[in-house]
Amino acid sequence: MYSYYTELMPPLEEGHHVARGQKAFWSSRSSHRAEVNRAEAELPLLFSKSGDEVSAIVIDLGSHTCKAGYAGEDAPKAVFPSVVGSIEQQEVVNGTKFEKESESMSDLKGGLKGLDSEKAKTKRKLYVGSQALGFRRDHMEVISPFHDGVVADWDIVDNIWAHAFKERLLIDPMEHPMLLAEPTSNAPQQRERMAEILFENYKVPALFVAKNAVLTSFASGRATSLVVDSGGGSTTVAPVQDGYVLQKGVATSPIGGEFLTECMMKSLESKGIIFKPRYSFKRKEVRPGDFQTIDLDFPNTTERYKLYSQRLIASDIKECVCRAPDTPYDESAYANIPMTPYELPDGQIIEIGADRFKVPDILFNPSLVQTIPGMENSIDSSPVRGLPQMVIESINKCDVDIRRELFSSILLSGGTASMQQLKERLEKDLMEESPQAARVKVLASGNATERRFSVWIGGSILASLGSFQQMWFSKGEYEEHGASYIQRKCP
């Protein structure tokens, strides 16, 4: 239940407006007149136009997927890719009148301020969501709003939010407070830009921004922990103490799920396996159970879209067959490992052997990247540490007083962290490398879905707590103090 001014107004019955008698009672007390006026001004936060209580919306925009849903629920309602399709159409438009078009933004005004003259000459049509991306279009590029884990294109983010609100959750953002998850090392300017877009474009009544690591910690019921968040774009290790991230101990690595997917694809391609995107063929049943594959030619398909479609297949292979090896990967030891069959979309059945152990082990030993054809120069493996080294390095940067507690509360989260045997392998390696006095305990939900959505689940729990309701950054405060006030309201 969302109630912004709990301490000012008496408890309300579910689904009812404030009774007139209650208003009169509070208004009659001169000492409370100012507070009541302010509370009444904020009533849209409590109720929708129909008089029903409204839930906060929780959004976790990750580098790979966007998760959105209602606070208090155990899983997000909408999960869709964070990348979008883009087709640019040349059109000379006056910069001041320029408006972008998007499938999901047909009735919401948005856009970046200060578009340069070059952008003003092209009208970019964006396609958001799995369904829109799954349909091949001529000249459609696939682009991400992120660059090195930081939002670089707020226009795309604007469209992603609009798609979540209007197409997936089917809500009016003016009626729901928003809790947003942000990267652990997000810059202050990024948070202020978030606030500007949500308050100005979507007129949200209230907003709160919380760090990914803090939300993961809350999801497991802990105020102090070491969060290992291995997502699509990167892996981050962040110590959390009493609900606050200790920035001095944050360690990051560019190796995430998308990087491992690329490694899997390159490794299989080097063995002669061809990934045919789903749009490039059709299967025709010539006899019962016997299919013929007919290749289709689409010359105007962009290279980025082709690569995106191929990576979807490689990602599915990785999720289906990969598991972290119990011991560090050794080429000779895994040479005769039993093969695992996998059927590609075109009906081709491939056999995957050592790669299903080798690719996950890159998380622990980044130097293995040098042995994968085509990936030799993808990262400079010397400064990139494996997961155990990142964990120990992060803990050693924290105060001595909390190191023991951090070692015993290591939380795994993110899609990549859902890989089989990853928890057991990390715990084993840490026990070997950590101080003898440390009691190492790696914690992860047994449910892979909960592990994948742990940031969102933490936000869902936080936004539904009664004690949290006074923490919201309201639209009134934004109008009074400006976007920079979010630094004070959301530490």
C-alpha positions, 0 to 999 in steps of 0.5 A: 500500500502506498501512503506518502503522508502516513504520519499526517493522516489517520489510517485509511480503509482499503479502497476508500477516500478520506472521510469528510469528518476526518478532513474536518477534524484535522482541518480544525486544528490550526497547528496542523493546517499547513500539514493537512493542506500539503497532504491533501495536495498529495492525495493523488499519490494515495489514490487513482482517479477511481478512488482505488489505492495504487501500488508503486511500480518497480523498474530494473533496467539492466544492460540485457533486460528490463524488468518492470512490475508492481511492488509487493509481487514476487516477480516482474510482470514485464521482462523484455530486452534492453536493446531496441530496433532502430530505423532512421528515415531522412527528413528535414525537420525544424529542431524546435518542432522535432518529435521522435516516433515510436511504437510505444510512444504514440501518446507520450511526449518525450525526447532529449533536450538539445538535439543537435542539428544532425539528429534533427535531420533524421527521424528515428523510429524505434521498436521496443520489446521482444515481439517488435525485435523478433520481426525482421525489418529492412535496414533495422539496426539493433542498438543499446542505450548503454555504453560501458554500463552507463546510459548513453542514449536517454532517448532509448531509455525514454522509449523503453519506459514508455513501452513498459508503462503503456504496452506491458503494464497498461498503467498511467504513470501519473498515478503510480510512484516509481522505484528504479534500480540503478547501477551500483556506481551510477553517476549523480548526473545519471540519477538527476536525468532519470528524475527529470524524465520521469517527473517532466515527461511522465508526471509521476507523483513520486520517485525513489532510486536504489542501488542494485546491490542494496536491493539484492541485499534486501531481497535476501533479508540482509542489511550487510552483505557482499553482493556478486551481481553477474548480469548481461553486460558486466560483473560487479562485486559490491559490499553493502553495510546497513543498507548502504554501498561501500563504494571504496570496495566496489570491483567490476569486470567486463565479463558478463553474460553477453561476453560469455555468449560471444565466446560460445558463439565464436568457439562453435563457429571455429568448429564449423557450426553455422548459426542460421538466424530464425528469419533466414529460413523456413521449414517445410514438412515434406513427409510426417516428421521429415522437414526440409529447410529452405533458405530465404534471402533478405539483402537489406538486413543489417549486420547488427540485426543478424548478429543479434539474432545469432546471439539469441541462439548462442545465448540459449545454448549457453543457458541450456548446456553450460555449467561451471566446472568443479575445478579449473578448466584443463584442456586435456582433462576435458578432452574426452568429456561426453558430448551434449546434443543441441538442436538448432532452430533450422533442425541441425543437431550439434554436439557440444563438448568441452565448451560447456565447461570452458566458457563458464570458467572464463568467469574464474579464469579470464585468461582462457579468452585467449584460447578462443578463436576470434576473441583474443583481443576482446579484452586485456585479460591481464588486469581482469580478475576472476570472481574469487579474486574480485571478492577477496579484493573487495572485502580487503578494501573494507574495514576489518570489523565487517570483513568476517560478516562479508565473507559469511554473507556473499550473495549471488544475483543476476542472470549469469549467476544462475548458471549451474554449479556457479555457487558451489565453485565460487564457494570452493575457490574462496575457501582455498584463497581466503584467510583461514579465520574467515567462514566463507558462505556463498548464498543464492536462491535455489530458484534460478528465477529468483536469482535472476530477478533478485534486484527487482524482488528487492525493490518490490519488497522495499517499495511495499514496506510501510516504513519506507513510504516516507522516503519517496522523493515527491513531485512537490519536492522536485518542483521546489528543490530541483532534480539535484535534491534526489542526491539527498532523498536517495543516498 
